[in-house]
C-alpha cells in the first residue's frame, strides 16, 4: 500500500451517481467532481518550525469532505486514489 508523507492523506473517492432523479444518464463531463471519500492511509503529521510534530486530525476509516479540485489523483494496483494535504480536508462526515 502507499504510505503518505508528512500531513498527506490518501482518500478513496466516493463514486457519484451517474443518473439524475429523473433518470437521465449524465455524461462524464457534466458530472460534479465528488468531494467525499474514505481515508485509506494517513501520514505521520506535519512538523512545525520548532520541530514539534502535529498529528493529523483524521484517521484511517474516517469519511471526509475535501476541497473541490484539490489533491493529486493516482492509480495504484488498479484502484483510483486521491492524495491530499491535511489542510485540504474540511470536515469529517459522521
CNS distance restraints for C-alpha pairs under 8 A (distance, minus, plus):
assign (resid   2 and name CA) (resid  41 and name CA) 7.60 0.50 0.50
assign (resid   3 and name CA) (resid  41 and name CA) 6.60 0.50 0.50
assign (resid   3 and name CA) (resid  42 and name CA) 7.38 0.50 0.50
assign (resid   3 and name CA) (resid  43 and name CA) 6.87 0.50 0.50
assign (resid   4 and name CA) (resid   8 and name CA) 5.45 0.50 0.50
assign (resid   4 and name CA) (resid   9 and name CA) 6.16 0.50 0.50
assign (resid   4 and name CA) (resid  10 and name CA) 6.76 0.50 0.50
assign (resid   4 and name CA) (resid  41 and name CA) 6.81 0.50 0.50
assign (resid   4 and name CA) (resid  42 and name CA) 6.06 0.50 0.50
assign (resid   4 and name CA) (resid  43 and name CA) 4.74 0.50 0.50
assign (resid   4 and name CA) (resid  83 and name CA) 7.82 0.50 0.50
assign (resid   5 and name CA) (resid  43 and name CA) 4.84 0.50 0.50
assign (resid   5 and name CA) (resid  44 and name CA) 6.73 0.50 0.50
assign (resid   5 and name CA) (resid  45 and name CA) 7.84 0.50 0.50
assign (resid   6 and name CA) (resid  43 and name CA) 5.18 0.50 0.50
assign (resid   6 and name CA) (resid  44 and name CA) 5.58 0.50 0.50
assign (resid   6 and name CA) (resid  45 and name CA) 4.89 0.50 0.50
assign (resid   6 and name CA) (resid  46 and name CA) 4.99 0.50 0.50
assign (resid   6 and name CA) (resid  47 and name CA) 7.54 0.50 0.50
assign (resid   7 and name CA) (resid  42 and name CA) 7.39 0.50 0.50
assign (resid   7 and name CA) (resid  43 and name CA) 5.31 0.50 0.50
assign (resid   7 and name CA) (resid  44 and name CA) 6.51 0.50 0.50
assign (resid   7 and name CA) (resid  45 and name CA) 4.37 0.50 0.50
assign (resid   7 and name CA) (resid  46 and name CA) 4.91 0.50 0.50
assign (resid   7 and name CA) (resid  55 and name CA) 7.76 0.50 0.50
assign (resid   7 and name CA) (resid  56 and name CA) 6.27 0.50 0.50
assign (resid   7 and name CA) (resid  85 and name CA) 5.87 0.50 0.50
assign (resid   7 and name CA) (resid  86 and name CA) 5.31 0.50 0.50
assign (resid   8 and name CA) (resid  42 and name CA) 6.39 0.50 0.50
assign (resid   8 and name CA) (resid  43 and name CA) 5.40 0.50 0.50
assign (resid   8 and name CA) (resid  45 and name CA) 7.67 0.50 0.50
assign (resid   8 and name CA) (resid  83 and name CA) 6.54 0.50 0.50
assign (resid   8 and name CA) (resid  84 and name CA) 5.55 0.50 0.50
assign (resid   8 and name CA) (resid  85 and name CA) 4.44 0.50 0.50
assign (resid   8 and name CA) (resid  86 and name CA) 5.67 0.50 0.50
assign (resid   9 and name CA) (resid  39 and name CA) 6.96 0.50 0.50
assign (resid   9 and name CA) (resid  40 and name CA) 7.70 0.50 0.50
assign (resid   9 and name CA) (resid  41 and name CA) 5.93 0.50 0.50
assign (resid   9 and name CA) (resid  42 and name CA) 4.64 0.50 0.50
assign (resid   9 and name CA) (resid  43 and name CA) 6.17 0.50 0.50
assign (resid   9 and name CA) (resid  83 and name CA) 5.62 0.50 0.50
assign (resid   9 and name CA) (resid  84 and name CA) 5.39 0.50 0.50
assign (resid   9 and name CA) (resid  85 and name CA) 6.19 0.50 0.50
assign (resid   9 and name CA) (resid  86 and name CA) 6.43 0.50 0.50
assign (resid  10 and name CA) (resid  39 and name CA) 5.97 0.50 0.50
assign (resid  10 and name CA) (resid  40 and name CA) 5.50 0.50 0.50
assign (resid  10 and name CA) (resid  41 and name CA) 5.13 0.50 0.50
assign (resid  10 and name CA) (resid  42 and name CA) 6.43 0.50 0.50
assign (resid  10 and name CA) (resid  81 and name CA) 6.54 0.50 0.50
assign (resid  10 and name CA) (resid  82 and name CA) 5.73 0.50 0.50
assign (resid  10 and name CA) (resid  83 and name CA) 4.55 0.50 0.50
assign (resid  10 and name CA) (resid  84 and name CA) 6.55 0.50 0.50
assign (resid  11 and name CA) (resid  37 and name CA) 5.82 0.50 0.50
assign (resid  11 and name CA) (resid  38 and name CA) 5.42 0.50 0.50
assign (resid  11 and name CA) (resid  39 and name CA) 4.57 0.50 0.50
assign (resid  11 and name CA) (resid  40 and name CA) 5.52 0.50 0.50
assign (resid  11 and name CA) (resid  41 and name CA) 7.33 0.50 0.50
assign (resid  11 and name CA) (resid  81 and name CA) 5.66 0.50 0.50
assign (resid  11 and name CA) (resid  82 and name CA) 5.12 0.50 0.50
assign (resid  11 and name CA) (resid  83 and name CA) 6.27 0.50 0.50
assign (resid  11 and name CA) (resid  84 and name CA) 7.63 0.50 0.50
assign (resid  12 and name CA) (resid  37 and name CA) 5.37 0.50 0.50
assign (resid  12 and name CA) (resid  38 and name CA) 5.24 0.50 0.50
assign (resid  12 and name CA) (resid  39 and name CA) 6.45 0.50 0.50
assign (resid  12 and name CA) (resid  40 and name CA) 6.50 0.50 0.50
assign (resid  12 and name CA) (resid  80 and name CA) 6.86 0.50 0.50
assign (resid  12 and name CA) (resid  81 and name CA) 4.91 0.50 0.50
assign (resid  12 and name CA) (resid  82 and name CA) 6.43 0.50 0.50
assign (resid  13 and name CA) (resid  34 and name CA) 7.01 0.50 0.50
assign (resid  13 and name CA) (resid  35 and name CA) 7.58 0.50 0.50
assign (resid  13 and name CA) (resid  36 and name CA) 6.14 0.50 0.50
assign (resid  13 and name CA) (resid  37 and name CA) 4.16 0.50 0.50
assign (resid  13 and name CA) (resid  38 and name CA) 6.55 0.50 0.50
assign (resid  13 and name CA) (resid  80 and name CA) 7.75 0.50 0.50
assign (resid  13 and name CA) (resid  81 and name CA) 6.49 0.50 0.50
assign (resid  13 and name CA) (resid  82 and name CA) 6.81 0.50 0.50
assign (resid  14 and name CA) (resid  34 and name CA) 6.63 0.50 0.50
assign (resid  14 and name CA) (resid  35 and name CA) 7.86 0.50 0.50
assign (resid  14 and name CA) (resid  36 and name CA) 5.83 0.50 0.50
assign (resid  14 and name CA) (resid  37 and name CA) 4.74 0.50 0.50
assign (resid  14 and name CA) (resid  38 and name CA) 7.31 0.50 0.50
assign (resid  15 and name CA) (resid  34 and name CA) 7.17 0.50 0.50
assign (resid  16 and name CA) (resid  34 and name CA) 6.33 0.50 0.50
assign (resid  18 and name CA) (resid  25 and name CA) 5.82 0.50 0.50
assign (resid  18 and name CA) (resid  26 and name CA) 5.59 0.50 0.50
assign (resid  18 and name CA) (resid  27 and name CA) 7.92 0.50 0.50
assign (resid  18 and name CA) (resid  31 and name CA) 7.54 0.50 0.50
assign (resid  19 and name CA) (resid  23 and name CA) 5.44 0.50 0.50
assign (resid  19 and name CA) (resid  24 and name CA) 5.27 0.50 0.50
assign (resid  19 and name CA) (resid  25 and name CA) 4.40 0.50 0.50
assign (resid  19 and name CA) (resid  26 and name CA) 5.79 0.50 0.50
assign (resid  20 and name CA) (resid  24 and name CA) 5.22 0.50 0.50
assign (resid  20 and name CA) (resid  25 and name CA) 6.58 0.50 0.50
assign (resid  20 and name CA) (resid  26 and name CA) 7.24 0.50 0.50
assign (resid  26 and name CA) (resid  30 and name CA) 6.15 0.50 0.50
assign (resid  26 and name CA) (resid  31 and name CA) 6.49 0.50 0.50
assign (resid  27 and name CA) (resid  31 and name CA) 6.74 0.50 0.50
assign (resid  33 and name CA) (resid  68 and name CA) 7.14 0.50 0.50
assign (resid  33 and name CA) (resid  69 and name CA) 7.45 0.50 0.50
assign (resid  34 and name CA) (resid  68 and name CA) 7.64 0.50 0.50
assign (resid  35 and name CA) (resid  65 and name CA) 5.48 0.50 0.50
assign (resid  35 and name CA) (resid  66 and name CA) 5.45 0.50 0.50
assign (resid  35 and name CA) (resid  67 and name CA) 6.71 0.50 0.50
assign (resid  35 and name CA) (resid  68 and name CA) 5.92 0.50 0.50
assign (resid  36 and name CA) (resid  63 and name CA) 6.95 0.50 0.50
assign (resid  36 and name CA) (resid  64 and name CA) 5.51 0.50 0.50
assign (resid  36 and name CA) (resid  65 and name CA) 4.42 0.50 0.50
assign (resid  36 and name CA) (resid  66 and name CA) 6.31 0.50 0.50
assign (resid  37 and name CA) (resid  63 and name CA) 5.55 0.50 0.50
assign (resid  37 and name CA) (resid  64 and name CA) 5.64 0.50 0.50
assign (resid  37 and name CA) (resid  65 and name CA) 6.78 0.50 0.50
assign (resid  38 and name CA) (resid  60 and name CA) 7.85 0.50 0.50
assign (resid  38 and name CA) (resid  61 and name CA) 6.03 0.50 0.50
assign (resid  38 and name CA) (resid  62 and name CA) 5.74 0.50 0.50
assign (resid  38 and name CA) (resid  63 and name CA) 4.46 0.50 0.50
assign (resid  38 and name CA) (resid  64 and name CA) 6.31 0.50 0.50
assign (resid  39 and name CA) (resid  58 and name CA) 7.84 0.50 0.50
assign (resid  39 and name CA) (resid  59 and name CA) 6.87 0.50 0.50
assign (resid  39 and name CA) (resid  60 and name CA) 5.04 0.50 0.50
assign (resid  39 and name CA) (resid  61 and name CA) 5.27 0.50 0.50
assign (resid  39 and name CA) (resid  62 and name CA) 5.41 0.50 0.50
assign (resid  39 and name CA) (resid  63 and name CA) 6.29 0.50 0.50
assign (resid  39 and name CA) (resid  64 and name CA) 7.17 0.50 0.50
assign (resid  40 and name CA) (resid  60 and name CA) 5.37 0.50 0.50
assign (resid  40 and name CA) (resid  61 and name CA) 6.44 0.50 0.50
assign (resid  41 and name CA) (resid  59 and name CA) 7.62 0.50 0.50
assign (resid  41 and name CA) (resid  60 and name CA) 5.60 0.50 0.50
assign (resid  42 and name CA) (resid  56 and name CA) 7.28 0.50 0.50
assign (resid  42 and name CA) (resid  58 and name CA) 7.55 0.50 0.50
assign (resid  42 and name CA) (resid  59 and name CA) 6.51 0.50 0.50
assign (resid  42 and name CA) (resid  60 and name CA) 6.60 0.50 0.50
assign (resid  43 and name CA) (resid  56 and name CA) 7.31 0.50 0.50
assign (resid  44 and name CA) (resid  55 and name CA) 6.21 0.50 0.50
assign (resid  44 and name CA) (resid  56 and name CA) 7.03 0.50 0.50
assign (resid  45 and name CA) (resid  53 and name CA) 6.28 0.50 0.50
assign (resid  45 and name CA) (resid  54 and name CA) 5.35 0.50 0.50
assign (resid  45 and name CA) (resid  55 and name CA) 4.26 0.50 0.50
assign (resid  45 and name CA) (resid  56 and name CA) 5.07 0.50 0.50
assign (resid  46 and name CA) (resid  53 and name CA) 5.75 0.50 0.50
assign (resid  46 and name CA) (resid  54 and name CA) 5.42 0.50 0.50
assign (resid  46 and name CA) (resid  55 and name CA) 6.73 0.50 0.50
assign (resid  46 and name CA) (resid  56 and name CA) 7.63 0.50 0.50
assign (resid  47 and name CA) (resid  51 and name CA) 5.78 0.50 0.50
assign (resid  47 and name CA) (resid  52 and name CA) 5.63 0.50 0.50
assign (resid  47 and name CA) (resid  53 and name CA) 4.39 0.50 0.50
assign (resid  47 and name CA) (resid  54 and name CA) 6.16 0.50 0.50
assign (resid  48 and name CA) (resid  52 and name CA) 5.33 0.50 0.50
assign (resid  48 and name CA) (resid  53 and name CA) 6.28 0.50 0.50
assign (resid  48 and name CA) (resid  54 and name CA) 7.32 0.50 0.50
assign (resid  56 and name CA) (resid  86 and name CA) 6.86 0.50 0.50
assign (resid  57 and name CA) (resid  86 and name CA) 7.74 0.50 0.50
assign (resid  58 and name CA) (resid  62 and name CA) 6.60 0.50 0.50
assign (resid  58 and name CA) (resid  92 and name CA) 7.62 0.50 0.50
assign (resid  62 and name CA) (resid  92 and name CA) 6.77 0.50 0.50
assign (resid  62 and name CA) (resid  93 and name CA) 7.53 0.50 0.50
assign (resid  63 and name CA) (resid  92 and name CA) 5.90 0.50 0.50
assign (resid  63 and name CA) (resid  93 and name CA) 5.35 0.50 0.50
assign (resid  63 and name CA) (resid  94 and name CA) 7.37 0.50 0.50
assign (resid  64 and name CA) (resid  89 and name CA) 6.85 0.50 0.50
assign (resid  64 and name CA) (resid  90 and name CA) 7.56 0.50 0.50
assign (resid  64 and name CA) (resid  91 and name CA) 5.66 0.50 0.50
assign (resid  64 and name CA) (resid  92 and name CA) 4.38 0.50 0.50
assign (resid  64 and name CA) (resid  93 and name CA) 5.38 0.50 0.50
assign (resid  65 and name CA) (resid  89 and name CA) 6.01 0.50 0.50
assign (resid  65 and name CA) (resid  90 and name CA) 5.73 0.50 0.50
assign (resid  65 and name CA) (resid  91 and name CA) 5.16 0.50 0.50
assign (resid  65 and name CA) (resid  92 and name CA) 6.29 0.50 0.50
assign (resid  65 and name CA) (resid  93 and name CA) 6.89 0.50 0.50
assign (resid  66 and name CA) (resid  70 and name CA) 7.39 0.50 0.50
assign (resid  66 and name CA) (resid  88 and name CA) 5.62 0.50 0.50
assign (resid  66 and name CA) (resid  89 and name CA) 4.24 0.50 0.50
assign (resid  66 and name CA) (resid  90 and name CA) 5.24 0.50 0.50
assign (resid  66 and name CA) (resid  91 and name CA) 7.04 0.50 0.50
assign (resid  67 and name CA) (resid  88 and name CA) 5.40 0.50 0.50
assign (resid  67 and name CA) (resid  89 and name CA) 6.39 0.50 0.50
assign (resid  67 and name CA) (resid  90 and name CA) 6.67 0.50 0.50
assign (resid  70 and name CA) (resid  84 and name CA) 6.59 0.50 0.50
assign (resid  70 and name CA) (resid  88 and name CA) 6.74 0.50 0.50
assign (resid  71 and name CA) (resid  82 and name CA) 6.06 0.50 0.50
assign (resid  71 and name CA) (resid  83 and name CA) 5.27 0.50 0.50
assign (resid  71 and name CA) (resid  84 and name CA) 4.21 0.50 0.50
assign (resid  71 and name CA) (resid  85 and name CA) 6.92 0.50 0.50
assign (resid  71 and name CA) (resid  88 and name CA) 7.85 0.50 0.50
assign (resid  72 and name CA) (resid  82 and name CA) 5.51 0.50 0.50
assign (resid  72 and name CA) (resid  83 and name CA) 5.19 0.50 0.50
assign (resid  72 and name CA) (resid  84 and name CA) 6.58 0.50 0.50
assign (resid  73 and name CA) (resid  80 and name CA) 7.09 0.50 0.50
assign (resid  73 and name CA) (resid  81 and name CA) 5.84 0.50 0.50
assign (resid  73 and name CA) (resid  82 and name CA) 4.54 0.50 0.50
assign (resid  73 and name CA) (resid  83 and name CA) 6.46 0.50 0.50
assign (resid  74 and name CA) (resid  80 and name CA) 5.87 0.50 0.50
assign (resid  74 and name CA) (resid  81 and name CA) 5.31 0.50 0.50
assign (resid  74 and name CA) (resid  82 and name CA) 6.10 0.50 0.50
assign (resid  74 and name CA) (resid  83 and name CA) 7.43 0.50 0.50
assign (resid  75 and name CA) (resid  79 and name CA) 5.48 0.50 0.50
assign (resid  75 and name CA) (resid  80 and name CA) 4.53 0.50 0.50
assign (resid  75 and name CA) (resid  81 and name CA) 6.14 0.50 0.50
assign (resid  76 and name CA) (resid  80 and name CA) 6.52 0.50 0.50
assign (resid  76 and name CA) (resid  81 and name CA) 7.45 0.50 0.50
assign (resid  84 and name CA) (resid  88 and name CA) 6.36 0.50 0.50
assign (resid  84 and name CA) (resid  89 and name CA) 7.60 0.50 0.50
assign (resid  85 and name CA) (resid  89 and name CA) 7.31 0.50 0.50
